[in-house]
Each structure stands twice: as C-alpha cells, then as structure tokens.
C-alpha cells in the first residue's frame, strides 16, 4: 500500500500543480488580442505629411488638378501604426447586415459630379509590393443628380457598395500603406467638395 499511496499522491500532486498553474493568471503569457474590429476610413484618417492627405483641402488640391483621361494618381494615403494590422473591407458577405459598406464622392456644387474610377490599394512601406484590392466606378458610389456633397452622401446601406474584408489579400502592418488612387474620366469646372467612408479591418 505504501508504494500505491506514494504513486497516487504523486499523481494527485502533479495534477494539482497543473490545475493551480492553469488557474493562476500570472502563469500565462499575455498575448495581444487578434479580435478584428471595423473602422470607417475618412479623409481625416490620412497622413498629415509630407503631403497633406488628412484634410479636404489637401485631397481637393490633388483631385481638382486632374484632367479628364488623367493617369492613375495617388489622392489619399494612411501609414499604418505599430502593433496593428490593416486590411480593406470588413465582415463577410455571409452576414450582410454586419459587413462594411462604402461611399465616395467628388463634386463641384455649382456644376455637378466628377466622374472617374477609384482604386483601393495596400502597399508595403517602400511600395515594392503593391496590391490593387478593388477598382470601382465612382458613379456608383454616391447618390445621383444631387448638387451638394451632403445631399449626395448615402446614409442607407442599400445605396452603398458592400465591401467585406478582402481576405484574399494579406494584412499589412507597421509603416505599410493604405491608399486611394483615382483616374478622372470627366471633370466639372472646379471641384469644391470631396468625401468618402471606406471600411477597414484592424487587428491589434
């Protein structure tokens, strides 16, 4: 019985140590959460320097200079912070009520909409690895036949383009770039309003 008692006691002691360790919060290494959350990227989320992308005036200075038939031009950029990863889009088409939706509009309030194509791009810091995530005709990204940015901005998701998380592209991390590129097809006399709201998935 002495040997059996010793073996049983040792086994119970080892089990108690394992349970005690698993219940002790100090025994575990804390890991950062990888639960994704959504952020709607707007103009003010852009970089402030060396080019001003975080104000309407800064973005208008670029878009307003484009002529019809212009080449693709970088019009907005955000540099990713440390300890976070980013990817354009949010959610899944399988849960449409919980996926991201987007709009974009550039307008001359006296003359009407600019018409062009918008590209959503993810790039590494040196822009040696660049992913075109989505390309859209911006005529489908705002309400039609409205002469002001406020009135042209959709508020109903049924009037916006769905943008689920683009899981076919990699997440990008510190110093990588979220970018919007634009190519003008038809331009009014002078754009004086621009705005957008584009979903992005963040993990940290």
VMD Tcl script that draws the C-alpha trace (Angstrom):
set ca {
  {0.00 0.00 0.00}
  {2.90 2.35 0.67}
  {4.05 2.25 -2.94}
  {0.50 2.68 -4.26}
  {-0.15 5.56 -1.87}
  {3.08 7.19 -2.99}
  {2.27 6.88 -6.68}
  {-1.29 8.12 -6.14}
  {-0.09 11.01 -4.04}
  {2.48 11.98 -6.64}
  {-0.08 11.89 -9.44}
  {-2.54 13.98 -7.47}
  {0.20 16.45 -6.59}
  {1.20 16.83 -10.23}
  {-2.45 17.30 -11.25}
  {-2.92 19.89 -8.53}
  {0.15 21.75 -9.76}
  {-1.17 21.79 -13.33}
  {-4.58 22.99 -12.23}
  {-3.07 25.58 -9.97}
  {-0.87 26.84 -12.76}
  {-3.75 27.00 -15.24}
  {-5.83 28.96 -12.77}
  {-3.05 31.36 -11.93}
  {-3.23 34.34 -14.32}
  {0.45 35.08 -13.72}
  {1.41 31.68 -15.09}
  {0.27 32.61 -18.60}
  {1.95 34.86 -21.11}
  {-0.41 37.62 -22.09}
  {-0.96 37.84 -25.86}
  {-2.43 40.79 -27.74}
  {-6.00 40.38 -28.88}
  {-6.49 39.44 -32.50}
  {-10.22 40.07 -32.50}
  {-10.91 42.25 -35.55}
  {-12.83 45.48 -35.41}
  {-14.02 47.86 -38.08}
  {-13.04 51.45 -38.75}
  {-14.56 53.60 -41.46}
  {-11.64 55.38 -43.09}
  {-12.38 59.03 -43.84}
  {-10.25 61.92 -45.06}
  {-9.07 62.94 -41.58}
  {-7.51 59.48 -41.03}
  {-4.92 60.21 -43.73}
  {-1.30 61.21 -43.29}
  {-0.51 64.84 -42.46}
  {2.96 64.93 -44.03}
  {4.94 65.19 -46.20}
  {1.80 65.57 -48.34}
  {-1.42 66.66 -46.65}
  {-3.90 63.82 -47.07}
  {-5.88 64.41 -43.87}
  {-7.88 67.49 -44.91}
  {-10.47 68.05 -47.59}
  {-8.38 70.93 -48.94}
  {-5.35 68.65 -49.26}
  {-7.25 65.95 -51.16}
  {-9.06 68.53 -53.31}
  {-5.73 70.04 -54.31}
  {-4.84 66.70 -55.88}
  {-8.19 65.65 -57.34}
  {-9.01 69.16 -58.54}
  {-5.83 69.26 -60.62}
  {-6.76 66.13 -62.59}
  {-7.88 66.46 -66.19}
  {-10.22 64.10 -67.99}
  {-8.33 61.00 -69.02}
  {-5.66 61.56 -66.38}
  {-3.36 58.69 -65.38}
  {-3.89 56.94 -62.07}
  {-2.98 59.38 -59.29}
  {-2.49 58.86 -55.55}
  {-5.11 61.07 -53.84}
  {-5.10 59.76 -50.23}
  {-2.79 57.73 -48.03}
  {-2.59 56.40 -44.47}
  {0.56 54.97 -42.89}
  {-0.18 52.02 -40.60}
  {0.78 52.33 -36.94}
  {2.86 49.89 -34.89}
  {1.23 46.84 -33.26}
  {-1.73 46.91 -35.63}
  {-2.59 45.23 -38.90}
  {-4.96 46.58 -41.52}
  {-6.93 45.23 -44.44}
  {-9.51 46.99 -46.64}
  {-13.11 45.92 -46.01}
  {-14.88 44.44 -43.02}
  {-17.09 41.45 -42.30}
  {-18.33 38.77 -44.66}
  {-20.95 38.50 -47.43}
  {-22.38 35.63 -45.38}
  {-23.50 38.21 -42.79}
  {-24.51 41.17 -45.00}
  {-26.02 43.14 -42.13}
  {-22.63 43.08 -40.42}
  {-20.33 43.71 -43.37}
  {-18.80 47.03 -44.39}
  {-20.28 49.46 -46.92}
  {-18.60 52.37 -48.64}
  {-19.23 55.63 -50.48}
  {-17.06 58.17 -52.30}
  {-17.88 61.48 -53.97}
  {-16.05 64.39 -55.60}
  {-18.26 67.29 -56.63}
  {-18.43 70.83 -57.94}
  {-21.50 72.13 -56.12}
  {-22.24 74.53 -58.98}
  {-21.69 72.11 -61.86}
  {-22.13 68.53 -60.64}
  {-20.10 65.39 -60.07}
  {-16.64 64.48 -61.14}
  {-16.67 61.06 -62.78}
  {-13.78 58.66 -62.53}
  {-12.50 55.38 -61.19}
  {-11.31 54.70 -57.66}
  {-8.72 52.11 -56.64}
  {-8.26 50.72 -53.14}
  {-4.61 49.78 -52.69}
  {-2.47 48.15 -49.99}
  {1.30 48.56 -50.24}
  {4.40 47.91 -48.18}
  {6.41 50.86 -46.88}
  {8.71 51.01 -49.91}
  {5.85 50.36 -52.35}
  {7.75 47.45 -53.85}
  {4.83 45.11 -53.12}
  {1.52 46.67 -54.12}
  {-1.93 45.06 -54.13}
  {-4.86 46.58 -56.01}
  {-7.67 45.39 -53.76}
  {-10.65 46.79 -55.66}
  {-11.38 49.15 -58.54}
  {-14.75 50.91 -58.75}
  {-16.59 53.36 -60.99}
  {-17.37 56.24 -58.64}
  {-20.68 56.95 -60.38}
  {-21.96 54.02 -58.30}
  {-20.52 55.30 -55.02}
  {-22.86 58.20 -54.29}
  {-26.46 59.31 -54.78}
  {-27.26 60.64 -58.23}
  {-28.31 64.05 -59.56}
  {-27.65 65.93 -56.33}
  {-25.65 69.17 -56.33}
  {-24.18 69.14 -52.80}
  {-21.87 66.72 -51.04}
  {-24.19 66.41 -48.04}
  {-27.16 65.54 -50.23}
  {-25.07 63.16 -52.38}
  {-23.82 61.21 -49.35}
  {-25.76 57.96 -48.91}
  {-26.83 57.04 -45.39}
  {-28.74 53.86 -46.24}
  {-26.57 50.78 -46.80}
  {-28.85 49.82 -49.69}
  {-27.48 52.88 -51.50}
  {-23.84 51.96 -50.84}
  {-21.41 49.40 -52.24}
  {-20.68 46.43 -49.99}
  {-17.02 45.96 -49.08}
  {-16.45 42.82 -46.99}
  {-12.99 42.18 -45.60}
  {-10.76 41.38 -48.58}
  {-9.32 38.22 -47.06}
  {-7.73 37.22 -50.36}
  {-5.14 39.93 -49.72}
  {-2.59 39.97 -46.87}
  {-2.92 42.05 -43.74}
  {-0.45 44.92 -43.70}
  {1.43 46.17 -40.66}
  {3.69 48.92 -39.34}
  {4.72 51.55 -41.91}
  {2.71 49.87 -44.67}
  {0.26 52.00 -46.62}
  {-3.47 52.16 -47.24}
  {-4.00 54.18 -50.40}
  {-6.69 55.57 -52.68}
  {-5.80 56.12 -56.33}
  {-8.05 57.96 -58.76}
  {-8.32 58.34 -62.54}
  {-10.62 61.07 -63.85}
  {-12.95 60.34 -66.76}
  {-14.97 63.58 -66.83}
  {-14.41 66.64 -64.65}
  {-16.55 69.68 -63.80}
  {-15.14 73.20 -63.75}
  {-13.76 73.15 -60.22}
  {-14.33 70.52 -57.54}
  {-15.01 72.11 -54.18}
  {-16.15 69.13 -52.06}
  {-14.83 65.60 -51.66}
  {-15.57 62.91 -49.14}
  {-15.58 59.17 -48.56}
  {-16.13 56.50 -45.93}
  {-14.47 53.14 -46.58}
  {-14.47 50.20 -44.15}
  {-11.21 48.70 -42.94}
  {-10.48 45.75 -40.62}
  {-7.99 46.36 -37.82}
  {-6.34 43.79 -35.57}
  {-4.09 44.63 -32.63}
}
mol new
graphics top color blue
foreach p $ca { graphics top sphere $p radius 0.5 }
foreach p [lrange $ca 0 end-1] q [lrange $ca 1 end] { graphics top cylinder $p $q radius 0.2 }
display resetview
